[in-house]
Amino acid sequence: MNGPLELQGKRVSTSRDTEFLRMMLRIRAFEERVHKIYLDGEMMGMSPHLSCGEEAMAAGVSAALRPDDYVLTTHRGHGHVLARGTDTKKMMAELCGKVTGTNKGRGGTLHIADCSLNVLGANGIVGGGLPIACGVGYSIKYRGTDQVCVIFFGDAASNQGTFHESVNLAAAFKLPIVYVCENNLYGLSTPYANVSATPDVADRAKGYNIPGVIVQGWEVNKVHEAAVAAVERARAGEGPSLIEGKTYRYYGHSASDHRPYRTREEEEEWKCERDPICTLRAKMTSSGEISEDQYNKMEAEALAEAEECWKFASESPFPDPSTVMDYVYG
């Protein structure tokens, strides 16, 4: 039956809040360091697409999954991959094109994958992962396991034909897929509201007779609750769900994007009032779950880890040119 997901209202424990905060700090520190490395000219190739400001989506959804579940992500997927537990040093090396990277320097920022953790890859094509998720979901159903596939995508991807085709197929076959739309309000420079007949991506779930829910994408516990409900539904054989997280990216689409399409006032409003890290920190501080010293220590650890990752990547070698045809299938 179509309608909002039945959220369980389960209270997230203090330890879970701490892990959420630690993970979001790690993602933020990693990406801020990546941004500096790129601007300093130390990283070649495509400009990384950063998800700073969207950390609650990655942390909240990933915590609802089992290790054997599958994840597919987007061109803005660093946070999703990190939240699944990928080695941060190897990931930084991959972004730098080094042989010690998760994909031996062949994937880079747009095609990171870690099959050891069932992270089946980022995708440089908008909406490109959506049909792949159907294949993964069908594989799960064919093999008779109770695994789940999560596919992350952005608001712009919801206007691609691949979105509608994939969700329709998944709903018709009751595939165990959780569709997670990170609606950061802009498809590159185009406001979502200017190109969509409906203001909410989640409304589109009605057309496929599946549950759709909107969450405040900066509230990690709310994201997690929605993800838990969707994952449980998929695991029980009841088919897919659609979660739309209203969120915001602090940086431009990429490093060359200076954001002329939005105001600095809008950016400051999101940073001051809806930052996922600050929101959870304030909640934990007011309830006595964390002290200022504990937070500062956690933040320092995240920054130190990011520096260690860069040291590892900078000292790692590039692939030998003679191996250029390795890992090429055809």
Secondary structure as UniProt FT lines:
FT   HELIX           14..39
FT   TURN            40..41
FT   TURN            52..53
FT   HELIX           55..62
FT   TURN            63..64
FT   TURN            67..68
FT   STRAND          70..72
FT   TURN            75..76
FT   HELIX           78..83
FT   TURN            84..85
FT   HELIX           88..95
FT   TURN            96..97
FT   TURN            99..100
FT   TURN            102..105
FT   TURN            108..110
FT   HELIX           115..117
FT   TURN            126..128
FT   HELIX           129..143
FT   STRAND          149..154
FT   HELIX           156..159
FT   HELIX           161..173
FT   STRAND          177..183
FT   STRAND          186..187
FT   TURN            188..189
FT   STRAND          190..191
FT   HELIX           192..195
FT   HELIX           201..208
FT   STRAND          212..216
FT   TURN            217..218
FT   HELIX           220..235
FT   TURN            236..237
FT   STRAND          241..246
FT   TURN            255..256
FT   TURN            260..261
FT   HELIX           264..273
FT   HELIX           276..286
FT   TURN            287..288
FT   HELIX           292..315
FT   HELIX           321..323
FT   TURN            324..327
//
